[in-house]
Amino acid sequence: MTGWPAETIEKIAATDDLHIAPYRADGKTTGTLTWIWSVVVDGRLFVRAYNGTRGRWYRSAIVQRAGKITAAGSEHAVAFALVDNPELNHRIDRAYQEKYAGSPYLPPMIAARGPRRSGSPRAAWPELRRSDARRSPSRPAPSHRTRGASAWHQHRRRPSTC
């Protein structure tokens, strides 16, 4: 794993088009790309699940620890690393507040628990780390198509409910 090139992370930070797809249980194919909110803090990329730790993509990311994203017009292999640092989580909260200010969906993204899920803790969100790993024949590249973001998504109204 390597850090993100400055130009790449700046492009991702400036857009709101990140789609995420952790590997499925077979470790070979990815799930459907899911549009989610993302922020960059200190040159590092972070994501949160609207439904907290019970979200489908989140559970897959934690188990598989790898997947892909599409953002700023490019596709990237990523590794998921848990973040369980209160000071860093506070800075991530502030980044979400700045990037998504005014959205009615912001409060659940920075709350201690996800919306509608009273038992869904927010602790330990994943950081997306760029992965240089090349796929072996036993792990072929995923074949899912990327769906374009709808106008609804482009207006940052609501993150994925998965």
C-alpha positions in Angstrom: 0.0 0.0 0.0 1.1 3.5 -0.7 -0.1 7.0 0.0 -2.2 8.9 -2.5 -0.4 11.1 -5.0 -1.1 14.8 -4.1 -2.8 15.5 -7.4 -5.1 12.5 -7.1 -6.1 13.1 -3.5 -6.8 16.8 -4.3 -9.1 15.8 -7.2 -11.0 13.3 -5.0 -11.3 15.9 -2.2 -12.7 18.5 -4.6 -15.5 16.2 -5.9 -18.5 14.5 -4.5 -18.6 11.5 -6.8 -16.9 8.7 -4.8 -18.4 5.2 -5.4 -17.2 2.3 -3.3 -17.3 -1.5 -3.9 -15.6 -3.8 -1.3 -14.9 -7.3 -2.4 -17.6 -9.9 -1.8 -17.1 -13.0 0.4 -15.4 -14.8 -2.5 -12.6 -12.3 -2.4 -12.7 -12.0 -6.2 -15.6 -9.9 -7.3 -16.8 -6.6 -5.9 -20.2 -5.6 -4.9 -22.2 -3.0 -6.7 -20.6 0.5 -6.6 -22.3 2.6 -3.9 -22.2 6.4 -3.9 -21.0 7.6 -0.5 -19.7 10.8 1.1 -16.0 11.1 1.6 -13.5 13.6 3.1 -9.8 14.1 3.0 -7.9 14.9 6.2 -4.2 15.4 6.2 -3.9 13.9 2.7 -5.8 10.7 3.8 -9.1 9.6 2.4 -12.0 8.7 4.8 -15.5 7.4 4.3 -18.5 6.8 6.5 -21.6 4.7 6.2 -24.9 6.5 6.5 -26.3 3.5 8.4 -23.3 3.1 10.6 -21.5 -0.2 11.1 -24.6 -2.1 10.0 -24.4 -0.9 6.4 -23.8 -3.6 3.9 -20.8 -2.1 2.2 -19.3 -1.2 5.5 -19.6 -4.8 6.8 -18.0 -6.1 3.6 -15.2 -3.6 3.8 -14.3 -4.6 7.3 -14.3 -8.3 6.5 -12.6 -8.2 3.1 -10.3 -5.2 3.8 -10.0 -4.4 0.1 -12.1 -3.3 -2.8 -12.2 -0.5 -5.4 -13.5 3.0 -5.7 -14.3 5.3 -8.5 -13.7 9.0 -7.9 -12.8 12.1 -9.9 -13.0 10.1 -13.1 -10.7 7.3 -12.1 -10.8 3.9 -10.6 -8.5 2.9 -7.8 -7.8 -0.4 -5.9 -8.0 0.4 -2.2 -7.4 -1.3 1.2 -9.7 -0.5 4.2 -8.0 0.4 7.5 -10.0 1.0 10.6 -9.6 4.3 12.4 -10.2 4.2 16.1 -8.6 7.4 17.2 -10.9 9.9 18.9 -8.8 13.0 17.9 -8.7 11.9 14.3 -12.4 11.1 14.3 -13.1 14.6 15.6 -11.1 16.1 12.7 -12.9 13.9 10.3 -16.2 15.1 11.8 -15.1 18.7 11.2 -14.2 17.9 7.6 -17.7 16.4 7.0 -19.2 19.5 8.6 -17.3 21.8 6.2 -17.8 19.7 3.0 -21.5 18.9 3.5 -22.6 22.0 5.4 -26.4 22.6 5.1 -27.3 19.0 4.2 -30.1 17.6 6.3 -28.2 14.2 6.2 -25.1 15.6 7.9 -26.1 15.1 11.5 -26.3 11.3 11.3 -22.9 11.2 9.6 -21.2 12.9 12.5 -23.4 11.4 15.3 -22.1 8.7 17.6 -24.6 6.3 16.0 -26.0 5.9 12.5 -29.6 7.0 11.7 -32.5 4.7 12.5 -30.1 2.2 14.0 -29.9 2.8 17.7 -27.4 0.0 18.2 -25.1 1.0 15.3 -21.9 2.6 16.7 -19.8 5.0 14.7 -16.4 4.0 16.1 -13.7 2.6 13.8 -14.5 4.1 10.4 -12.4 3.0 7.5 -9.6 4.9 5.9 -9.2 4.2 2.2 -5.6 3.5 1.4 -4.4 3.3 -2.2 -3.3 -0.2 -3.0 -0.6 -1.0 -5.6 -1.4 -4.7 -5.5 -1.8 -6.2 -8.9 -4.5 -8.9 -9.3 -3.4 -12.4 -9.7 -5.3 -14.8 -12.1 -7.0 -16.2 -9.0 -8.4 -12.7 -8.3 -9.6 -11.3 -11.6 -10.6 -7.7 -12.1 -14.2 -7.0 -11.3 -16.6 -6.7 -14.2 -19.3 -4.5 -12.7 -20.3 -1.4 -14.7 -20.1 2.0 -13.0 -23.4 3.8 -13.0 -23.3 7.5 -13.5 -24.4 9.7 -10.5 -27.9 11.0 -10.9 -28.7 14.6 -10.4 -30.0 13.7 -7.0 -26.6 12.4 -6.0 -24.8 15.3 -7.6 -26.5 17.7 -5.3 -25.1 16.0 -2.2 -28.5 15.6 -0.7 -28.1 12.2 0.8 -25.4 9.5 1.1 -26.1 5.9 0.4 -28.5 4.1 2.9 -26.5 0.8 2.6 
